[in-house]
């Protein structure tokens, strides 16, 4: 599993001070697809998908790291 994180192009990321345009999940799908040179109707060609896989690694979410050892003991032993 790859832990490298791809940086979205500036056209997708927007400006750092503009929260609405910084997070691609808050933008219109067509705008993001266009900025990434993707076709919403047909998807990527096999060649482009292979190129992106080689350049950026697999499209997968990172696992959340487990809590440190002993951290659960503190939560369960606190006096309420």
PLY file of the C-alpha trace (Angstrom):
ply
format ascii 1.0
element vertex 80
property float x
property float y
property float z
element edge 79
property int vertex1
property int vertex2
end_header
0.00 0.00 0.00
1.38 3.37 -1.01
1.39 6.15 1.56
2.43 8.87 -0.89
-0.17 11.56 -1.25
-0.75 13.16 -4.61
-1.02 16.92 -4.67
-4.01 18.14 -6.66
-3.31 20.55 -9.51
-3.75 24.25 -8.73
-6.87 24.32 -10.92
-8.49 21.85 -8.54
-7.01 23.05 -5.27
-7.82 26.73 -5.77
-6.25 29.35 -3.56
-5.07 28.60 -0.05
-7.25 31.33 1.46
-10.46 30.17 -0.19
-11.77 27.14 1.76
-14.54 26.45 -0.76
-11.99 26.02 -3.55
-9.22 24.39 -1.52
-11.09 21.12 -0.95
-12.03 19.42 -4.25
-14.93 17.64 -2.50
-16.70 20.99 -2.15
-16.44 21.82 -5.86
-18.67 20.93 -8.77
-17.77 17.49 -10.16
-17.56 18.78 -13.72
-15.11 21.50 -12.71
-12.86 19.06 -10.87
-13.03 16.50 -13.70
-12.16 19.17 -16.24
-9.20 20.36 -14.15
-7.95 16.76 -13.94
-8.52 16.12 -17.66
-11.07 13.40 -16.87
-14.30 12.67 -18.75
-17.29 12.12 -16.45
-19.22 10.19 -19.09
-16.48 7.86 -20.35
-13.85 7.90 -17.61
-10.14 7.63 -18.30
-8.60 5.73 -21.15
-6.68 2.60 -20.15
-3.44 4.34 -21.09
-4.21 7.40 -18.93
-5.30 5.23 -15.99
-2.03 3.25 -16.25
-0.01 6.48 -16.44
-1.72 7.91 -13.33
-1.30 4.63 -11.45
2.42 4.62 -12.23
2.81 8.31 -11.33
0.60 8.54 -8.22
0.07 4.98 -6.99
-3.27 3.29 -6.35
-6.39 5.31 -5.61
-6.95 4.28 -2.01
-7.60 5.90 1.33
-4.97 5.81 4.04
-5.75 3.72 7.08
-6.25 5.58 10.33
-3.35 4.72 12.62
-4.36 2.75 15.71
-4.40 4.58 19.03
-1.16 4.37 20.99
-0.84 1.48 23.46
-2.37 2.30 26.79
-4.51 5.17 25.53
-7.69 3.13 26.02
-6.81 2.46 29.66
-6.88 6.17 30.45
-10.30 6.64 28.89
-11.84 3.71 30.75
-10.24 4.45 34.12
-11.16 8.14 34.44
-13.46 9.07 37.29
-16.58 10.75 35.95
0 1
1 2
2 3
3 4
4 5
5 6
6 7
7 8
8 9
9 10
10 11
11 12
12 13
13 14
14 15
15 16
16 17
17 18
18 19
19 20
20 21
21 22
22 23
23 24
24 25
25 26
26 27
27 28
28 29
29 30
30 31
31 32
32 33
33 34
34 35
35 36
36 37
37 38
38 39
39 40
40 41
41 42
42 43
43 44
44 45
45 46
46 47
47 48
48 49
49 50
50 51
51 52
52 53
53 54
54 55
55 56
56 57
57 58
58 59
59 60
60 61
61 62
62 63
63 64
64 65
65 66
66 67
67 68
68 69
69 70
70 71
71 72
72 73
73 74
74 75
75 76
76 77
77 78
78 79
